[in-house]
Amino acid sequence: MSAVYQNLRKELLLLAETAPRPSSRSRHVSELLRFIHESIFESGLSVKVALNRCGIRDHNVSSQFKYEVGVSIKDYITRLRLDCAERCIADGNWPIAAIAQAAGFGHVQTFYALYRRTRSGTPGQIRRKQSA
């Protein structure tokens, strides 16, 4: 792993740690939120992995998570990754492909598609707007 990539990962982890966390009333949802924030940039992170690693076997937790947080577990993971990646894109110090990979997206194309669908433009367009 290159030094540039390691520095980018450190910056992304710092952003994830400082990202606001929704308040939760239930123990399981609180555990999931903690685990997600600690593991957000692992490319293998999924709903199933998060539930297993937290030792949660209750099938109603997904519904409870959505009720308390306002979005599904999968959407929360994606949003957090995209929010952190967007902050690095705006910074302009890192190649967009490196940001996508470091943010836990398996494929750059997936990152671009999700970004375009949920944001107002492509990562490159956002970067150009920020630098103008």
N, C-alpha and C positions, 0 to 999 in steps of 0.2 A: 504494500500500500504506500503510495507516494506521500511525501510530506504535505503537499498541497491538499490532497484528499483528506488526510488526517486533520489538518487545520480546519477544513470545511466541515468535517464531521463534528469537531469540537464546537464550532460556532453554531451549527444546527442544534446540537444537544443543549447548548446554553439557551437558545431561543425556545426550545421545547420546555425547558425547566421554568422559564419565566412566563410562558403562555398562561393566560388565565384558565383556571379549572372551574368548571361548574360546581356549585355546592350540591352535595348529595345527602340524602337522608338514610339510604340503606347501606349496609356494610358491604354487600357484594358490588354495588355500583362504585362505591368509594375505592375498593380494592382494584377493580377494573381500571378506573381512571388513573390510579397510581401506577399500575403496571404499564398501561398504554404510554404514559408520559416517560417512563423509564426506558421503554423498549421501542419507541416510536420509529426509529430509523432502521430497525432490523427489517431486511427485505422479506423475511418469512412471517412477519407479524400479520396475523389474521384474527378474525373473531374466534375461531375454533382454538387457535394457539393461546390467545389471551384467556379464554375460559378455562382451558386445561391447565395453564401455568398458575392461574389463581385458584385452582382446585374447585371450580364452580361447576356443579352438575345440574343445577336447577335450570330448566328450560324457560322459565319465566323471566330470567334475568335480562334477556334481550329486550323484552317488553318493558320491564322496569327501567332499564337504562334509557330507552327512548322516552319514557314518561318523565324521568327526572332530568335528563340532559337536553332533550328536545330533538335529538337525531339518533339514528341507529348507531351501533358500535362501529360498523364498517364506515359509515359516513363520517363519524367523529375522527377516526384514524386518518381518513383521506383528507379531511379539512385541516387537521393539525399539521400534517405533512405539507400540504399546499401552502398554508399560512407561513410556516417557517421557511419553505423554499422561496416564497414570494419576497420575504424580507431579505434573503440573500441575493435574489435576482436584482432587487432595487439597489442593493449595495454596489453591484457592478464589478466586484472583484473576482468573481468566479465564473467559469464557463457554465452555461445553462445545463449542458449534458452532465457535467460533474455534479451540479446541484441536484438534478433529478436522481442520479444514482445514489448520492449520499443521503438523500431524503427518504430512501427506501423504496423507490419505484423501480421495479424490475426492468422496465424498458422505457427508454426516453420517449417513445411514441405514446405510451400510456400516459406518461406525465403531461405531454403536450395536449393530448385529447382531454384529459381531466381538467387541465388548466384552462383551456379554451372554453370548455363547457361551463365552468364555474366562475370564471373571471371575465373581465371586459377586454379580451384580447389574448394574444399569444405572449409567452414570456419575453420574447424579443421586443414586441411592441411596448410592453410595460416597462422594460429596461430603457428603451429609447425615450419614452415619456418622462421617466424619472431623471434622465440625464439632460433633458432639454431645459 
